[in-house]
Amino acid sequence: MEKMLFRWSIALMFLSLFAFGSPSLREAEVIYLPEIHDNPEDHKFQEEVIKRLYQEGYRFVLAMEMFQQPFQKHLDDYIACKISEEEMLERTEYRKRWGFPAEYYSPLWRFAKEKGIRIYALNIPSELVRRISKDGLENVKDDLLPSKIYEHTPQEKERLREVLRLHPKIDEKRFFDVQSAWDNGMALRIVRILSENKSAKVVVILGRGHAPDLNSGVPRIVQLLRKGTKQLIMESSSSSQWTSPEIAHPPTPPSFQTANRERSCSP
């Protein structure tokens, strides 16, 4: 029953978007699906939204914070059926560099593989993060970071200080530098993905702290790097933006229930 109610809530959201018109979804170039990394509801929401976008005929690619950019080739090989899922996880060093259970995200990459949807590695490498932590962001130049680093707004700094209050032993400047590097690096990556995919949306899977709203984190920097980019945040929490009282609990269409099995790569 709980699973059915969850699917109905997703169906409600999309019927509201498509039936009543949502220029924001139709026109959005970047769609963020932020998560609390260990929240199962967020992962279910991401899976259902991605399937529904595909069902509705939208062209899109995925960009996932869970993978670091130097390992892009292995994601491409996985989608092209050149390597298995386990080989992909090993070669991207997923377990070492991300660490959350692969089961959280396997429905996403399996669906992408089944449908031939490209997955982009979004995150900057751990080695770069360690350099920034050691030397300071102002002293590190790298092709994976914008030539001009956009600092946090006063509102963002206050939000980050609230996090730091729970971890008083962490140095504030190092913490701000690393957070800024993540946001700037992922924003630059999204802008580059957009330039490679002129007619496709970029659906972004990342932590909620990196996209709390369109005026903070990654979305804010994307807008600064690429003026006029149309962006949208879709979250699993209930919001009047995604519901319509005129529709009451429609059944989930059969085509919405795509299997989460890894497709066969046999010719």
Protein Blocks (a to p, Z undefined) as FASTA:
>chain_A
ZZmmmmmmmmmmmmmmmmnopaklmmpmbdcddddfklmklmmmmmmmmmmmmmnopacd
dddfkbcfklmmmmmmmmnopacfklmmmmnommmmnopafklmmmmmmmmmmnopacdd
fbdcfklmmmmmmnopklpccfkbcfbdcdddfklmmmmmmmmmmmmmbcfklmmmmmmm
mmmmmmmmmmmmmmmmmmbccdddddfklmmbfkgcjllmmmmmmghiacddddfbdcfk
lgcfkbghiaddfklmccfbdcdfbZZ
